[in-house]
Amino acid sequence: MGDSMNRWKVLILCVVAVLLFVPSASAEEEYVVNSVTEDTLAVAGKDYIVSPWIESSSDTEDSVFSLRSTQYIVQGQTITHNINVGSGVNSLEVDLNWGDTSDSLTLSVYIPSGSKLGTYSDNSDGSVNGRIHFSIDPSQGYVEQGTWKFKVYGESVSGTESYTFNVALH
């Protein structure tokens, strides 16, 4: 009886291990570059346009929600920020600011379905200033509801770098 029970435990453990290591299916991604500073990604029938943020006086007035976080990161470290997006959101304003151009951070964005929207670096907005600041706009309709993941990666960091991360829902 004990031998039979141990075999079942081993079998269940093997099944769990296989499920953890088998890659899951993902949506096919199609990148189309519109210009140097604007990308479109077709994911599951929804196109997103990622473009450098252009400041305007109504930016803070039309924000329905904003999350700001201050963190510290080191070389090779990844810190994930999860943002829950509800219904009726027209666009996302994403702002990663560390201000030190001698260090380099990247920001990878994942939509709620798990597909990667893209990875962005300091020069993605056409300026090297220790900041990644852009908007994500659906080509039609609203931003996909659910948990968006933003992964900050310490690509080239000397010592420890502090940064602020903000996502505003418009």
Chimera marker file (.cmm) of the C-alpha trace (Angstrom):
<marker_set name="trace">
<marker id="1" x="0.000" y="0.000" z="0.000" r="1" g="1" b="0" radius="0.5"/>
<marker id="2" x="2.792" y="2.468" z="0.908" r="1" g="1" b="0" radius="0.5"/>
<marker id="3" x="4.645" y="1.603" z="-2.328" r="1" g="1" b="0" radius="0.5"/>
<marker id="4" x="1.495" y="2.247" z="-4.388" r="1" g="1" b="0" radius="0.5"/>
<marker id="5" x="0.955" y="5.607" z="-2.646" r="1" g="1" b="0" radius="0.5"/>
<marker id="6" x="4.560" y="6.693" z="-3.339" r="1" g="1" b="0" radius="0.5"/>
<marker id="7" x="4.149" y="5.823" z="-7.034" r="1" g="1" b="0" radius="0.5"/>
<marker id="8" x="1.047" y="8.038" z="-7.216" r="1" g="1" b="0" radius="0.5"/>
<marker id="9" x="2.897" y="10.895" z="-5.557" r="1" g="1" b="0" radius="0.5"/>
<marker id="10" x="5.775" y="10.558" z="-8.033" r="1" g="1" b="0" radius="0.5"/>
<marker id="11" x="3.348" y="10.395" z="-10.977" r="1" g="1" b="0" radius="0.5"/>
<marker id="12" x="1.483" y="13.515" z="-9.833" r="1" g="1" b="0" radius="0.5"/>
<marker id="13" x="4.769" y="15.346" z="-9.288" r="1" g="1" b="0" radius="0.5"/>
<marker id="14" x="5.876" y="14.418" z="-12.840" r="1" g="1" b="0" radius="0.5"/>
<marker id="15" x="2.595" y="15.671" z="-14.341" r="1" g="1" b="0" radius="0.5"/>
<marker id="16" x="2.903" y="18.981" z="-12.473" r="1" g="1" b="0" radius="0.5"/>
<marker id="17" x="6.545" y="19.367" z="-13.597" r="1" g="1" b="0" radius="0.5"/>
<marker id="18" x="5.600" y="18.732" z="-17.246" r="1" g="1" b="0" radius="0.5"/>
<marker id="19" x="2.792" y="21.297" z="-17.067" r="1" g="1" b="0" radius="0.5"/>
<marker id="20" x="5.166" y="23.891" z="-15.638" r="1" g="1" b="0" radius="0.5"/>
<marker id="21" x="7.788" y="23.410" z="-18.356" r="1" g="1" b="0" radius="0.5"/>
<marker id="22" x="5.595" y="23.036" z="-21.438" r="1" g="1" b="0" radius="0.5"/>
<marker id="23" x="5.320" y="26.413" z="-23.186" r="1" g="1" b="0" radius="0.5"/>
<marker id="24" x="1.803" y="27.726" z="-23.440" r="1" g="1" b="0" radius="0.5"/>
<marker id="25" x="0.287" y="28.979" z="-26.668" r="1" g="1" b="0" radius="0.5"/>
<marker id="26" x="0.387" y="32.717" z="-27.242" r="1" g="1" b="0" radius="0.5"/>
<marker id="27" x="-1.241" y="35.113" z="-29.628" r="1" g="1" b="0" radius="0.5"/>
<marker id="28" x="0.672" y="35.766" z="-32.818" r="1" g="1" b="0" radius="0.5"/>
<marker id="29" x="2.182" y="39.228" z="-32.791" r="1" g="1" b="0" radius="0.5"/>
<marker id="30" x="2.618" y="41.387" z="-35.855" r="1" g="1" b="0" radius="0.5"/>
<marker id="31" x="4.791" y="44.505" z="-35.663" r="1" g="1" b="0" radius="0.5"/>
<marker id="32" x="4.390" y="47.305" z="-38.172" r="1" g="1" b="0" radius="0.5"/>
<marker id="33" x="6.692" y="50.309" z="-37.866" r="1" g="1" b="0" radius="0.5"/>
<marker id="34" x="4.864" y="53.502" z="-38.850" r="1" g="1" b="0" radius="0.5"/>
<marker id="35" x="7.733" y="55.933" z="-38.235" r="1" g="1" b="0" radius="0.5"/>
<marker id="36" x="10.846" y="56.274" z="-36.132" r="1" g="1" b="0" radius="0.5"/>
<marker id="37" x="8.838" y="57.090" z="-33.011" r="1" g="1" b="0" radius="0.5"/>
<marker id="38" x="5.552" y="55.256" z="-33.492" r="1" g="1" b="0" radius="0.5"/>
<marker id="39" x="4.866" y="51.509" z="-33.497" r="1" g="1" b="0" radius="0.5"/>
<marker id="40" x="1.657" y="49.601" z="-34.056" r="1" g="1" b="0" radius="0.5"/>
<marker id="41" x="1.122" y="46.112" z="-32.677" r="1" g="1" b="0" radius="0.5"/>
<marker id="42" x="-1.741" y="43.885" z="-33.739" r="1" g="1" b="0" radius="0.5"/>
<marker id="43" x="-2.623" y="41.585" z="-30.835" r="1" g="1" b="0" radius="0.5"/>
<marker id="44" x="-5.750" y="39.473" z="-30.888" r="1" g="1" b="0" radius="0.5"/>
<marker id="45" x="-7.471" y="41.912" z="-33.225" r="1" g="1" b="0" radius="0.5"/>
<marker id="46" x="-6.583" y="45.069" z="-31.267" r="1" g="1" b="0" radius="0.5"/>
<marker id="47" x="-4.012" y="47.543" z="-32.594" r="1" g="1" b="0" radius="0.5"/>
<marker id="48" x="-2.051" y="49.714" z="-30.189" r="1" g="1" b="0" radius="0.5"/>
<marker id="49" x="-0.107" y="52.788" z="-31.139" r="1" g="1" b="0" radius="0.5"/>
<marker id="50" x="2.879" y="53.531" z="-28.903" r="1" g="1" b="0" radius="0.5"/>
<marker id="51" x="4.215" y="57.061" z="-29.331" r="1" g="1" b="0" radius="0.5"/>
<marker id="52" x="6.277" y="59.583" z="-27.343" r="1" g="1" b="0" radius="0.5"/>
<marker id="53" x="4.215" y="61.489" z="-24.794" r="1" g="1" b="0" radius="0.5"/>
<marker id="54" x="3.431" y="65.056" z="-25.761" r="1" g="1" b="0" radius="0.5"/>
<marker id="55" x="2.756" y="67.272" z="-22.749" r="1" g="1" b="0" radius="0.5"/>
<marker id="56" x="-0.426" y="69.341" z="-22.721" r="1" g="1" b="0" radius="0.5"/>
<marker id="57" x="-2.207" y="71.363" z="-20.074" r="1" g="1" b="0" radius="0.5"/>
<marker id="58" x="-5.092" y="68.892" z="-19.797" r="1" g="1" b="0" radius="0.5"/>
<marker id="59" x="-2.859" y="65.849" z="-19.098" r="1" g="1" b="0" radius="0.5"/>
<marker id="60" x="-3.427" y="65.819" z="-15.354" r="1" g="1" b="0" radius="0.5"/>
<marker id="61" x="-7.018" y="67.001" z="-15.626" r="1" g="1" b="0" radius="0.5"/>
<marker id="62" x="-8.266" y="64.113" z="-17.775" r="1" g="1" b="0" radius="0.5"/>
<marker id="63" x="-6.500" y="61.339" z="-15.860" r="1" g="1" b="0" radius="0.5"/>
<marker id="64" x="-9.035" y="58.953" z="-14.289" r="1" g="1" b="0" radius="0.5"/>
<marker id="65" x="-6.403" y="57.142" z="-12.235" r="1" g="1" b="0" radius="0.5"/>
<marker id="66" x="-2.679" y="57.433" z="-11.691" r="1" g="1" b="0" radius="0.5"/>
<marker id="67" x="-0.273" y="55.144" z="-9.868" r="1" g="1" b="0" radius="0.5"/>
<marker id="68" x="3.162" y="56.403" z="-8.857" r="1" g="1" b="0" radius="0.5"/>
<marker id="69" x="5.867" y="54.190" z="-7.395" r="1" g="1" b="0" radius="0.5"/>
<marker id="70" x="9.465" y="54.915" z="-6.369" r="1" g="1" b="0" radius="0.5"/>
<marker id="71" x="11.861" y="51.968" z="-6.443" r="1" g="1" b="0" radius="0.5"/>
<marker id="72" x="15.552" y="51.096" z="-6.442" r="1" g="1" b="0" radius="0.5"/>
<marker id="73" x="17.118" y="48.766" z="-9.011" r="1" g="1" b="0" radius="0.5"/>
<marker id="74" x="20.548" y="47.204" z="-9.609" r="1" g="1" b="0" radius="0.5"/>
<marker id="75" x="22.330" y="45.748" z="-12.632" r="1" g="1" b="0" radius="0.5"/>
<marker id="76" x="20.442" y="42.749" z="-14.090" r="1" g="1" b="0" radius="0.5"/>
<marker id="77" x="17.422" y="43.109" z="-11.781" r="1" g="1" b="0" radius="0.5"/>
<marker id="78" x="13.825" y="43.101" z="-13.071" r="1" g="1" b="0" radius="0.5"/>
<marker id="79" x="11.012" y="44.744" z="-11.112" r="1" g="1" b="0" radius="0.5"/>
<marker id="80" x="7.426" y="44.132" z="-12.256" r="1" g="1" b="0" radius="0.5"/>
<marker id="81" x="4.662" y="46.691" z="-11.784" r="1" g="1" b="0" radius="0.5"/>
<marker id="82" x="1.087" y="45.421" z="-12.260" r="1" g="1" b="0" radius="0.5"/>
<marker id="83" x="-1.594" y="47.926" z="-13.195" r="1" g="1" b="0" radius="0.5"/>
<marker id="84" x="-5.274" y="46.967" z="-13.237" r="1" g="1" b="0" radius="0.5"/>
<marker id="85" x="-7.136" y="48.712" z="-16.069" r="1" g="1" b="0" radius="0.5"/>
<marker id="86" x="-10.911" y="48.875" z="-15.875" r="1" g="1" b="0" radius="0.5"/>
<marker id="87" x="-13.493" y="49.683" z="-18.530" r="1" g="1" b="0" radius="0.5"/>
<marker id="88" x="-13.685" y="52.892" z="-20.534" r="1" g="1" b="0" radius="0.5"/>
<marker id="89" x="-9.980" y="53.779" z="-20.538" r="1" g="1" b="0" radius="0.5"/>
<marker id="90" x="-9.010" y="55.632" z="-23.734" r="1" g="1" b="0" radius="0.5"/>
<marker id="91" x="-5.203" y="55.554" z="-23.334" r="1" g="1" b="0" radius="0.5"/>
<marker id="92" x="-2.324" y="54.895" z="-20.949" r="1" g="1" b="0" radius="0.5"/>
<marker id="93" x="0.429" y="57.385" z="-20.179" r="1" g="1" b="0" radius="0.5"/>
<marker id="94" x="3.552" y="55.505" z="-19.086" r="1" g="1" b="0" radius="0.5"/>
<marker id="95" x="6.465" y="57.333" z="-17.433" r="1" g="1" b="0" radius="0.5"/>
<marker id="96" x="9.665" y="55.677" z="-16.173" r="1" g="1" b="0" radius="0.5"/>
<marker id="97" x="12.084" y="58.317" z="-14.904" r="1" g="1" b="0" radius="0.5"/>
<marker id="98" x="15.524" y="57.742" z="-13.376" r="1" g="1" b="0" radius="0.5"/>
<marker id="99" x="17.195" y="60.918" z="-14.701" r="1" g="1" b="0" radius="0.5"/>
<marker id="100" x="20.746" y="59.505" z="-14.782" r="1" g="1" b="0" radius="0.5"/>
<marker id="101" x="21.860" y="59.038" z="-18.388" r="1" g="1" b="0" radius="0.5"/>
<marker id="102" x="24.975" y="57.134" z="-17.279" r="1" g="1" b="0" radius="0.5"/>
<marker id="103" x="22.689" y="54.238" z="-16.227" r="1" g="1" b="0" radius="0.5"/>
<marker id="104" x="20.386" y="52.414" z="-18.636" r="1" g="1" b="0" radius="0.5"/>
<marker id="105" x="16.968" y="50.933" z="-17.842" r="1" g="1" b="0" radius="0.5"/>
<marker id="106" x="14.486" y="49.262" z="-20.188" r="1" g="1" b="0" radius="0.5"/>
<marker id="107" x="10.738" y="48.861" z="-19.883" r="1" g="1" b="0" radius="0.5"/>
<marker id="108" x="8.811" y="45.879" z="-21.290" r="1" g="1" b="0" radius="0.5"/>
<marker id="109" x="5.020" y="46.150" z="-21.559" r="1" g="1" b="0" radius="0.5"/>
<marker id="110" x="2.628" y="43.178" z="-21.533" r="1" g="1" b="0" radius="0.5"/>
<marker id="111" x="-1.098" y="43.450" z="-22.253" r="1" g="1" b="0" radius="0.5"/>
<marker id="112" x="-3.582" y="41.500" z="-20.071" r="1" g="1" b="0" radius="0.5"/>
<marker id="113" x="-3.698" y="38.552" z="-22.502" r="1" g="1" b="0" radius="0.5"/>
<marker id="114" x="0.039" y="38.062" z="-21.827" r="1" g="1" b="0" radius="0.5"/>
<marker id="115" x="1.337" y="39.226" z="-25.207" r="1" g="1" b="0" radius="0.5"/>
<marker id="116" x="4.337" y="41.529" z="-25.166" r="1" g="1" b="0" radius="0.5"/>
<marker id="117" x="3.567" y="44.972" z="-26.572" r="1" g="1" b="0" radius="0.5"/>
<marker id="118" x="7.263" y="45.883" z="-26.735" r="1" g="1" b="0" radius="0.5"/>
<marker id="119" x="10.475" y="46.732" z="-24.917" r="1" g="1" b="0" radius="0.5"/>
<marker id="120" x="11.451" y="50.391" z="-24.721" r="1" g="1" b="0" radius="0.5"/>
<marker id="121" x="14.708" y="52.107" z="-23.806" r="1" g="1" b="0" radius="0.5"/>
<marker id="122" x="15.822" y="55.642" z="-23.024" r="1" g="1" b="0" radius="0.5"/>
<marker id="123" x="16.117" y="56.623" z="-26.692" r="1" g="1" b="0" radius="0.5"/>
<marker id="124" x="12.700" y="55.147" z="-27.674" r="1" g="1" b="0" radius="0.5"/>
<marker id="125" x="11.165" y="58.612" z="-27.433" r="1" g="1" b="0" radius="0.5"/>
<marker id="126" x="13.919" y="60.200" z="-29.546" r="1" g="1" b="0" radius="0.5"/>
<marker id="127" x="15.739" y="61.679" z="-26.544" r="1" g="1" b="0" radius="0.5"/>
<marker id="128" x="18.404" y="60.279" z="-24.191" r="1" g="1" b="0" radius="0.5"/>
<marker id="129" x="17.464" y="61.872" z="-20.866" r="1" g="1" b="0" radius="0.5"/>
<marker id="130" x="17.108" y="59.071" z="-18.296" r="1" g="1" b="0" radius="0.5"/>
<marker id="131" x="13.397" y="58.819" z="-18.988" r="1" g="1" b="0" radius="0.5"/>
<marker id="132" x="11.001" y="56.625" z="-20.981" r="1" g="1" b="0" radius="0.5"/>
<marker id="133" x="7.725" y="58.511" z="-21.421" r="1" g="1" b="0" radius="0.5"/>
<marker id="134" x="5.101" y="57.397" z="-23.942" r="1" g="1" b="0" radius="0.5"/>
<marker id="135" x="1.414" y="56.859" z="-24.551" r="1" g="1" b="0" radius="0.5"/>
<marker id="136" x="-0.369" y="53.653" z="-25.487" r="1" g="1" b="0" radius="0.5"/>
<marker id="137" x="-3.487" y="54.269" z="-27.566" r="1" g="1" b="0" radius="0.5"/>
<marker id="138" x="-5.789" y="51.653" z="-29.101" r="1" g="1" b="0" radius="0.5"/>
<marker id="139" x="-6.399" y="52.343" z="-32.789" r="1" g="1" b="0" radius="0.5"/>
<marker id="140" x="-10.096" y="51.863" z="-32.039" r="1" g="1" b="0" radius="0.5"/>
<marker id="141" x="-12.219" y="51.375" z="-28.943" r="1" g="1" b="0" radius="0.5"/>
<marker id="142" x="-10.769" y="51.286" z="-25.460" r="1" g="1" b="0" radius="0.5"/>
<marker id="143" x="-7.610" y="49.944" z="-23.833" r="1" g="1" b="0" radius="0.5"/>
<marker id="144" x="-7.908" y="46.237" z="-22.998" r="1" g="1" b="0" radius="0.5"/>
<marker id="145" x="-9.268" y="45.636" z="-19.490" r="1" g="1" b="0" radius="0.5"/>
<marker id="146" x="-7.304" y="43.559" z="-17.010" r="1" g="1" b="0" radius="0.5"/>
<marker id="147" x="-3.840" y="43.522" z="-15.483" r="1" g="1" b="0" radius="0.5"/>
<marker id="148" x="-1.117" y="45.176" z="-17.553" r="1" g="1" b="0" radius="0.5"/>
<marker id="149" x="2.458" y="44.217" z="-16.619" r="1" g="1" b="0" radius="0.5"/>
<marker id="150" x="5.341" y="46.667" z="-16.831" r="1" g="1" b="0" radius="0.5"/>
<marker id="151" x="8.796" y="45.146" z="-16.294" r="1" g="1" b="0" radius="0.5"/>
<marker id="152" x="11.646" y="47.522" z="-15.462" r="1" g="1" b="0" radius="0.5"/>
<marker id="153" x="15.056" y="45.987" z="-16.176" r="1" g="1" b="0" radius="0.5"/>
<marker id="154" x="18.427" y="47.286" z="-14.960" r="1" g="1" b="0" radius="0.5"/>
<marker id="155" x="20.238" y="46.931" z="-18.269" r="1" g="1" b="0" radius="0.5"/>
<marker id="156" x="23.388" y="48.850" z="-17.295" r="1" g="1" b="0" radius="0.5"/>
<marker id="157" x="23.412" y="50.145" z="-13.727" r="1" g="1" b="0" radius="0.5"/>
<marker id="158" x="26.393" y="51.233" z="-11.670" r="1" g="1" b="0" radius="0.5"/>
<marker id="159" x="25.586" y="50.550" z="-8.017" r="1" g="1" b="0" radius="0.5"/>
<marker id="160" x="21.922" y="51.257" z="-7.229" r="1" g="1" b="0" radius="0.5"/>
<marker id="161" x="19.616" y="53.464" z="-9.302" r="1" g="1" b="0" radius="0.5"/>
<marker id="162" x="16.402" y="55.001" z="-7.974" r="1" g="1" b="0" radius="0.5"/>
<marker id="163" x="13.501" y="55.576" z="-10.327" r="1" g="1" b="0" radius="0.5"/>
<marker id="164" x="9.891" y="56.658" z="-10.330" r="1" g="1" b="0" radius="0.5"/>
<marker id="165" x="7.298" y="54.780" z="-12.329" r="1" g="1" b="0" radius="0.5"/>
<marker id="166" x="3.903" y="56.238" z="-13.145" r="1" g="1" b="0" radius="0.5"/>
<marker id="167" x="0.980" y="55.030" z="-15.228" r="1" g="1" b="0" radius="0.5"/>
<marker id="168" x="-1.936" y="57.385" z="-15.770" r="1" g="1" b="0" radius="0.5"/>
<marker id="169" x="-5.200" y="56.095" z="-17.194" r="1" g="1" b="0" radius="0.5"/>
<marker id="170" x="-6.912" y="58.596" z="-19.479" r="1" g="1" b="0" radius="0.5"/>
<link id1="1" id2="2" r="1" g="1" b="0" radius="0.2"/>
<link id1="2" id2="3" r="1" g="1" b="0" radius="0.2"/>
<link id1="3" id2="4" r="1" g="1" b="0" radius="0.2"/>
<link id1="4" id2="5" r="1" g="1" b="0" radius="0.2"/>
<link id1="5" id2="6" r="1" g="1" b="0" radius="0.2"/>
<link id1="6" id2="7" r="1" g="1" b="0" radius="0.2"/>
<link id1="7" id2="8" r="1" g="1" b="0" radius="0.2"/>
<link id1="8" id2="9" r="1" g="1" b="0" radius="0.2"/>
<link id1="9" id2="10" r="1" g="1" b="0" radius="0.2"/>
<link id1="10" id2="11" r="1" g="1" b="0" radius="0.2"/>
<link id1="11" id2="12" r="1" g="1" b="0" radius="0.2"/>
<link id1="12" id2="13" r="1" g="1" b="0" radius="0.2"/>
<link id1="13" id2="14" r="1" g="1" b="0" radius="0.2"/>
<link id1="14" id2="15" r="1" g="1" b="0" radius="0.2"/>
<link id1="15" id2="16" r="1" g="1" b="0" radius="0.2"/>
<link id1="16" id2="17" r="1" g="1" b="0" radius="0.2"/>
<link id1="17" id2="18" r="1" g="1" b="0" radius="0.2"/>
<link id1="18" id2="19" r="1" g="1" b="0" radius="0.2"/>
<link id1="19" id2="20" r="1" g="1" b="0" radius="0.2"/>
<link id1="20" id2="21" r="1" g="1" b="0" radius="0.2"/>
<link id1="21" id2="22" r="1" g="1" b="0" radius="0.2"/>
<link id1="22" id2="23" r="1" g="1" b="0" radius="0.2"/>
<link id1="23" id2="24" r="1" g="1" b="0" radius="0.2"/>
<link id1="24" id2="25" r="1" g="1" b="0" radius="0.2"/>
<link id1="25" id2="26" r="1" g="1" b="0" radius="0.2"/>
<link id1="26" id2="27" r="1" g="1" b="0" radius="0.2"/>
<link id1="27" id2="28" r="1" g="1" b="0" radius="0.2"/>
<link id1="28" id2="29" r="1" g="1" b="0" radius="0.2"/>
<link id1="29" id2="30" r="1" g="1" b="0" radius="0.2"/>
<link id1="30" id2="31" r="1" g="1" b="0" radius="0.2"/>
<link id1="31" id2="32" r="1" g="1" b="0" radius="0.2"/>
<link id1="32" id2="33" r="1" g="1" b="0" radius="0.2"/>
<link id1="33" id2="34" r="1" g="1" b="0" radius="0.2"/>
<link id1="34" id2="35" r="1" g="1" b="0" radius="0.2"/>
<link id1="35" id2="36" r="1" g="1" b="0" radius="0.2"/>
<link id1="36" id2="37" r="1" g="1" b="0" radius="0.2"/>
<link id1="37" id2="38" r="1" g="1" b="0" radius="0.2"/>
<link id1="38" id2="39" r="1" g="1" b="0" radius="0.2"/>
<link id1="39" id2="40" r="1" g="1" b="0" radius="0.2"/>
<link id1="40" id2="41" r="1" g="1" b="0" radius="0.2"/>
<link id1="41" id2="42" r="1" g="1" b="0" radius="0.2"/>
<link id1="42" id2="43" r="1" g="1" b="0" radius="0.2"/>
<link id1="43" id2="44" r="1" g="1" b="0" radius="0.2"/>
<link id1="44" id2="45" r="1" g="1" b="0" radius="0.2"/>
<link id1="45" id2="46" r="1" g="1" b="0" radius="0.2"/>
<link id1="46" id2="47" r="1" g="1" b="0" radius="0.2"/>
<link id1="47" id2="48" r="1" g="1" b="0" radius="0.2"/>
<link id1="48" id2="49" r="1" g="1" b="0" radius="0.2"/>
<link id1="49" id2="50" r="1" g="1" b="0" radius="0.2"/>
<link id1="50" id2="51" r="1" g="1" b="0" radius="0.2"/>
<link id1="51" id2="52" r="1" g="1" b="0" radius="0.2"/>
<link id1="52" id2="53" r="1" g="1" b="0" radius="0.2"/>
<link id1="53" id2="54" r="1" g="1" b="0" radius="0.2"/>
<link id1="54" id2="55" r="1" g="1" b="0" radius="0.2"/>
<link id1="55" id2="56" r="1" g="1" b="0" radius="0.2"/>
<link id1="56" id2="57" r="1" g="1" b="0" radius="0.2"/>
<link id1="57" id2="58" r="1" g="1" b="0" radius="0.2"/>
<link id1="58" id2="59" r="1" g="1" b="0" radius="0.2"/>
<link id1="59" id2="60" r="1" g="1" b="0" radius="0.2"/>
<link id1="60" id2="61" r="1" g="1" b="0" radius="0.2"/>
<link id1="61" id2="62" r="1" g="1" b="0" radius="0.2"/>
<link id1="62" id2="63" r="1" g="1" b="0" radius="0.2"/>
<link id1="63" id2="64" r="1" g="1" b="0" radius="0.2"/>
<link id1="64" id2="65" r="1" g="1" b="0" radius="0.2"/>
<link id1="65" id2="66" r="1" g="1" b="0" radius="0.2"/>
<link id1="66" id2="67" r="1" g="1" b="0" radius="0.2"/>
<link id1="67" id2="68" r="1" g="1" b="0" radius="0.2"/>
<link id1="68" id2="69" r="1" g="1" b="0" radius="0.2"/>
<link id1="69" id2="70" r="1" g="1" b="0" radius="0.2"/>
<link id1="70" id2="71" r="1" g="1" b="0" radius="0.2"/>
<link id1="71" id2="72" r="1" g="1" b="0" radius="0.2"/>
<link id1="72" id2="73" r="1" g="1" b="0" radius="0.2"/>
<link id1="73" id2="74" r="1" g="1" b="0" radius="0.2"/>
<link id1="74" id2="75" r="1" g="1" b="0" radius="0.2"/>
<link id1="75" id2="76" r="1" g="1" b="0" radius="0.2"/>
<link id1="76" id2="77" r="1" g="1" b="0" radius="0.2"/>
<link id1="77" id2="78" r="1" g="1" b="0" radius="0.2"/>
<link id1="78" id2="79" r="1" g="1" b="0" radius="0.2"/>
<link id1="79" id2="80" r="1" g="1" b="0" radius="0.2"/>
<link id1="80" id2="81" r="1" g="1" b="0" radius="0.2"/>
<link id1="81" id2="82" r="1" g="1" b="0" radius="0.2"/>
<link id1="82" id2="83" r="1" g="1" b="0" radius="0.2"/>
<link id1="83" id2="84" r="1" g="1" b="0" radius="0.2"/>
<link id1="84" id2="85" r="1" g="1" b="0" radius="0.2"/>
<link id1="85" id2="86" r="1" g="1" b="0" radius="0.2"/>
<link id1="86" id2="87" r="1" g="1" b="0" radius="0.2"/>
<link id1="87" id2="88" r="1" g="1" b="0" radius="0.2"/>
<link id1="88" id2="89" r="1" g="1" b="0" radius="0.2"/>
<link id1="89" id2="90" r="1" g="1" b="0" radius="0.2"/>
<link id1="90" id2="91" r="1" g="1" b="0" radius="0.2"/>
<link id1="91" id2="92" r="1" g="1" b="0" radius="0.2"/>
<link id1="92" id2="93" r="1" g="1" b="0" radius="0.2"/>
<link id1="93" id2="94" r="1" g="1" b="0" radius="0.2"/>
<link id1="94" id2="95" r="1" g="1" b="0" radius="0.2"/>
<link id1="95" id2="96" r="1" g="1" b="0" radius="0.2"/>
<link id1="96" id2="97" r="1" g="1" b="0" radius="0.2"/>
<link id1="97" id2="98" r="1" g="1" b="0" radius="0.2"/>
<link id1="98" id2="99" r="1" g="1" b="0" radius="0.2"/>
<link id1="99" id2="100" r="1" g="1" b="0" radius="0.2"/>
<link id1="100" id2="101" r="1" g="1" b="0" radius="0.2"/>
<link id1="101" id2="102" r="1" g="1" b="0" radius="0.2"/>
<link id1="102" id2="103" r="1" g="1" b="0" radius="0.2"/>
<link id1="103" id2="104" r="1" g="1" b="0" radius="0.2"/>
<link id1="104" id2="105" r="1" g="1" b="0" radius="0.2"/>
<link id1="105" id2="106" r="1" g="1" b="0" radius="0.2"/>
<link id1="106" id2="107" r="1" g="1" b="0" radius="0.2"/>
<link id1="107" id2="108" r="1" g="1" b="0" radius="0.2"/>
<link id1="108" id2="109" r="1" g="1" b="0" radius="0.2"/>
<link id1="109" id2="110" r="1" g="1" b="0" radius="0.2"/>
<link id1="110" id2="111" r="1" g="1" b="0" radius="0.2"/>
<link id1="111" id2="112" r="1" g="1" b="0" radius="0.2"/>
<link id1="112" id2="113" r="1" g="1" b="0" radius="0.2"/>
<link id1="113" id2="114" r="1" g="1" b="0" radius="0.2"/>
<link id1="114" id2="115" r="1" g="1" b="0" radius="0.2"/>
<link id1="115" id2="116" r="1" g="1" b="0" radius="0.2"/>
<link id1="116" id2="117" r="1" g="1" b="0" radius="0.2"/>
<link id1="117" id2="118" r="1" g="1" b="0" radius="0.2"/>
<link id1="118" id2="119" r="1" g="1" b="0" radius="0.2"/>
<link id1="119" id2="120" r="1" g="1" b="0" radius="0.2"/>
<link id1="120" id2="121" r="1" g="1" b="0" radius="0.2"/>
<link id1="121" id2="122" r="1" g="1" b="0" radius="0.2"/>
<link id1="122" id2="123" r="1" g="1" b="0" radius="0.2"/>
<link id1="123" id2="124" r="1" g="1" b="0" radius="0.2"/>
<link id1="124" id2="125" r="1" g="1" b="0" radius="0.2"/>
<link id1="125" id2="126" r="1" g="1" b="0" radius="0.2"/>
<link id1="126" id2="127" r="1" g="1" b="0" radius="0.2"/>
<link id1="127" id2="128" r="1" g="1" b="0" radius="0.2"/>
<link id1="128" id2="129" r="1" g="1" b="0" radius="0.2"/>
<link id1="129" id2="130" r="1" g="1" b="0" radius="0.2"/>
<link id1="130" id2="131" r="1" g="1" b="0" radius="0.2"/>
<link id1="131" id2="132" r="1" g="1" b="0" radius="0.2"/>
<link id1="132" id2="133" r="1" g="1" b="0" radius="0.2"/>
<link id1="133" id2="134" r="1" g="1" b="0" radius="0.2"/>
<link id1="134" id2="135" r="1" g="1" b="0" radius="0.2"/>
<link id1="135" id2="136" r="1" g="1" b="0" radius="0.2"/>
<link id1="136" id2="137" r="1" g="1" b="0" radius="0.2"/>
<link id1="137" id2="138" r="1" g="1" b="0" radius="0.2"/>
<link id1="138" id2="139" r="1" g="1" b="0" radius="0.2"/>
<link id1="139" id2="140" r="1" g="1" b="0" radius="0.2"/>
<link id1="140" id2="141" r="1" g="1" b="0" radius="0.2"/>
<link id1="141" id2="142" r="1" g="1" b="0" radius="0.2"/>
<link id1="142" id2="143" r="1" g="1" b="0" radius="0.2"/>
<link id1="143" id2="144" r="1" g="1" b="0" radius="0.2"/>
<link id1="144" id2="145" r="1" g="1" b="0" radius="0.2"/>
<link id1="145" id2="146" r="1" g="1" b="0" radius="0.2"/>
<link id1="146" id2="147" r="1" g="1" b="0" radius="0.2"/>
<link id1="147" id2="148" r="1" g="1" b="0" radius="0.2"/>
<link id1="148" id2="149" r="1" g="1" b="0" radius="0.2"/>
<link id1="149" id2="150" r="1" g="1" b="0" radius="0.2"/>
<link id1="150" id2="151" r="1" g="1" b="0" radius="0.2"/>
<link id1="151" id2="152" r="1" g="1" b="0" radius="0.2"/>
<link id1="152" id2="153" r="1" g="1" b="0" radius="0.2"/>
<link id1="153" id2="154" r="1" g="1" b="0" radius="0.2"/>
<link id1="154" id2="155" r="1" g="1" b="0" radius="0.2"/>
<link id1="155" id2="156" r="1" g="1" b="0" radius="0.2"/>
<link id1="156" id2="157" r="1" g="1" b="0" radius="0.2"/>
<link id1="157" id2="158" r="1" g="1" b="0" radius="0.2"/>
<link id1="158" id2="159" r="1" g="1" b="0" radius="0.2"/>
<link id1="159" id2="160" r="1" g="1" b="0" radius="0.2"/>
<link id1="160" id2="161" r="1" g="1" b="0" radius="0.2"/>
<link id1="161" id2="162" r="1" g="1" b="0" radius="0.2"/>
<link id1="162" id2="163" r="1" g="1" b="0" radius="0.2"/>
<link id1="163" id2="164" r="1" g="1" b="0" radius="0.2"/>
<link id1="164" id2="165" r="1" g="1" b="0" radius="0.2"/>
<link id1="165" id2="166" r="1" g="1" b="0" radius="0.2"/>
<link id1="166" id2="167" r="1" g="1" b="0" radius="0.2"/>
<link id1="167" id2="168" r="1" g="1" b="0" radius="0.2"/>
<link id1="168" id2="169" r="1" g="1" b="0" radius="0.2"/>
<link id1="169" id2="170" r="1" g="1" b="0" radius="0.2"/>
</marker_set>
